Amino acid sequence: MDLWFTQRKEEVLRALDTNEKTGLSTQEAQQRLQSFGRNELEAKKGDSLLKKVIDQLKDPMIIVLLIAAFLSYAASGFEDWIESVIILLIVVINAIISISQENNANKSLEALQKMSAPLAKVIRDGKREQVDTASLVPGDIIELEAGDLVPADVRILSAANLKADESAMTGESVPVNKKALEGLPQETVLADRKNMLISSTVITNGRAVCVVTNTGMKTEVGRIANLLISEDENITPLQRKMAEISKLLSMICLGICILMFIVGILYGRPILDIFMMAVSLGVAAIPEGLAAIVTIVLALGVQRLVKRHAIVKKLPAVETLGAASVICSDKTGTLTQNKMTIVETFLYDDHTVDRLLTIGALCNDSKLVSSGSSEFQVSGDPTETAFVTKAYEEKLDKNELEAKFPRRAEIPFDSERKLMSTIHQTEQGFRVMVKGAPDVLLNRCLLSETDAEQISAKNAEMASKALRVLGAAYKDIAEIPQDLKTEDIESELTFVGLAGMIDPPRQEVKEAVAQCYEAGIRPVMITGDHKLTAVAIAKELAIYRPGDRAMTGTELDLVPQEILEEEVGNYSVYARVSPEHKMRIVKAWQAKGMVVAMTGDGVNDAPALKAADIGCAMGITGTDVAKGAADMILTDDNFATIVHAVEQGRGIYANIKKSIQYLLSCNIGEIITIFVATALNFHQMPLVAIQLLWLNLVTDSLPALALGMEPVEPGVMQQKPRDSRKSIFADGFAANMIFYGVLVGAITLAAYWLGEYVLSDPTIADGTANTMAFATLVFGELTRAFAVRSETRSIFRIGIFSNSAMNKAFLVSLVLQLAVLFIPFLQDIFKVQSLTGVEWTIVILLSLIPLIVSEISKVFRFKEVQTAVAK
């Protein structure tokens, strides 16, 4: 850590070997430029497009899909290439999406590089000149004034009424007073270094002469760029689950093909027939549409979130939200309204609120633009706009007041004096209006000792509530002195009252926080603001609860990471923190196995946004750097939107699980059917190769996709967050999937057995048994789709027509299957024949069994869930 802020300015100049009056020589500046490098941020070297493509092809799911493409082509006798092309298209689309997401991740660094002023006013060889910002070096003397972007990290040498907006770097909600202090303690956090200016922040008021201390990657912004470069992209829970499924399917596919081939050889079947059936079953075992369905379900979730004011940049982030167990939130603008508001007043003697607000509005440099109705806008310092806004709400228009009492003279606010005074013309003469720090103002007023103590006590009481308190006073004078001296103008004042202001919480956030706790999600406030203010807001929102603790960045520096990981659950509020602090907090929660969502808007938030499992940037107040590092952008800057997004994320993950459950159970049914027939040496297979491929088209596409469009089930936010480390097959998922897979296989074999040995002559291969098995398997899988819509709620409870996409998918698939079974030329292609009424009755009854069994089991499972929630 550079300690320029701890040294006296003479020591800084000596260490940098420079002169405040003459600056560096041109020759010395050139030499230092060679030594220190240009005042620019480095970019992370990206991989080539070819390497990115190769990396994509290493993904287990992609390998499975490529194998499926080949097997599908081989199963058709190397003639039907359509399905293979579709699978390859899925691979290409997934690769394009992943590569584009990787490119988006680098935009935060690009945005950081753009956050620099093109020119800087510098003193070299004793002359003032403008130079390219990139050519600045440590030791350069620069001049800054209101409106300038600070071009590097600098130590202030002299300043007049200097204020800087450092919100993007420190989270400070209002512009900060800066001055040329002699030196500060070594433990002073970035937000409190009043004698330093940070690169890429903005001068909002006054002017200064400064010396450049650090440039390029050595600046505070450079440190953040380093954190962004070094922080690897997180693997989302969904990506881990899909990789797990891919590996499992790869082993199953290979095992089935080998086993089928061995069994066929043992039974003496023709090798070509065995190979074709093994390949067909291999295709059936791989739900090649799964990757596309997951992508589409996530994309649909993205569209839903847009309507709820959330823009998701990376598709897996939608599902990651559903696993969130901790939400680390910035305070200003996210939990609060980002608008200083007067919430409490104290009036001395018989003065009125109107008088207090009149002084506050007139002794004020902010601007009011009103349309004559309730619509109005105020621009200026947040503290001053609070007075103007409150006055306007009380029917005191600043513009009308200024017309009635025109300003004739002023003494601007000074951070040393802590007061501002304006002189206005009245009908009787002139009135001095003063506002400022109460402790200073009281010494300038005509008050008894008792009254002064009473007002001081009230000031302390309001300050203890984390309110920013200003006092107001006035006095009447006959004429304006030619020489405005503060000791004359700001003396013998009449004290009017106090105004306490704060950036108040958003109304909807309190309910959202309560919903977080109900959903088992821990909200945590991480802010650059002061500890007292942060705790007060956190208490009001119930983020800070009895037994919770708060910590400052300075205190956090003293805590080793391993201790923080043990105790992080005890802290609900972190104040005056740096970018490194935020990352440490996020990583401490992650070390406990938590899935962490992080919100932020400033440059200082970018590393933590990237390190979190899901970073949420503010769309209104957020910097481009924060938006570039985030996975999601909140267009309304509202904490409640994150909670809505978590609800959607949980629903989306549940829908993806339903699609996987449906697809794999159907595939298991197909595998069971063929494997049992092969093992028992049926004289003909219940299904032929083309029928297996047709099954994939009819049952693995539209119904599975429709499951992904299920509405979010009621009560999803009353459940605890799922453990992201758990296998997707845990908690009975695998057992349920296998059970229904075996059940679907059993009804298919039952249909074949009845068709072969009960309803027709077993010595004549007329195709009846095969047709019944084929029809039962398709219809059984289609009705099974309705059963999968909810794990615990009956189809009648959720409503048969509540998912129109499912009804449409069922009808389309049903019509396609009936066309194959009834249209003569399609019957020939798919090797089926017409069925009798009795045969159709058997097919329909058998195909309803999975749905009936599922509905019965849900009665008991629903009661179990209700009991668990009640506990």
Secondary structure, DSSP 8 states (H G I E B T S, - for coil): ---GGGS-HHHHHHHTT--TTT-B-HHHHHHHHHHH--S---------HHHHHHHHHTSHHHHHHHHHHHHHHHHTTS---HHHHHHHHHHHHHHHHHHHHHHHHTHHHHHHHH-S-SEEEEEETTEEEEEEGGG--TT-EEEEETT-B--SEEEEEEEEEEEEE-HHHH--SS-EEE---S---TT--GGG-TTEE-TT-EEEEEEEEEEEEE-GGGSHHHHHHHHHHHS-----HHHHHHHHHHHHHHHHHHHHHHHHHHHHHHTT--HHHHHHHHHHHHHHHS-TTHHHHHHHHHHHHHHHHHHTTEEESSTHHHHHHHT--EEEE-STTTTB-SS-EEEEEEE-TT--HHHHHHHHHHS---EEEE-SSS-EEEES-HHHHHHHHHHHHTT--HHHHHHHS-EEEEEEEETTTTEEEEEEE-SSSEEEEEEE-HHHHHTTB---HHHHHHHHHHHHHHHHTT-EEEEEEEEEESS--SS--HHHHTSSBEEEEEEEEE--B-HHHHHHHHHHHHTT-EEEEE-SS-HHHHHHHHHHTTSS-TT-EEEEHHHHTTS-HHHHHHHGGGEEEEES--HHHHHHHHHHHHHTT--EEEEE-SGGGHHHHHHSSEEEEESSS--HHHHHH-SEEETT--HHHHHHHHHHHHHHHHHHHHHHHHHHHHHHHHHHHHHHHHHTT-SS-SS-HHHHHHHHHHHSSHHHHHHTT----TTGGGS----TTS-TTTTTHHHHHHHHHHHHHHHHHHHHHIIIIISS-TTS--SHHHHHHHHHHHHHHHHHHHHTT-SSS-HHHH-TTS-HHHHHHHHHHHHHHHHHHHSHHHHHHHT-----HHHHHHHHHHHHHHHHHHHHHHHHHHHHHHHHHH-
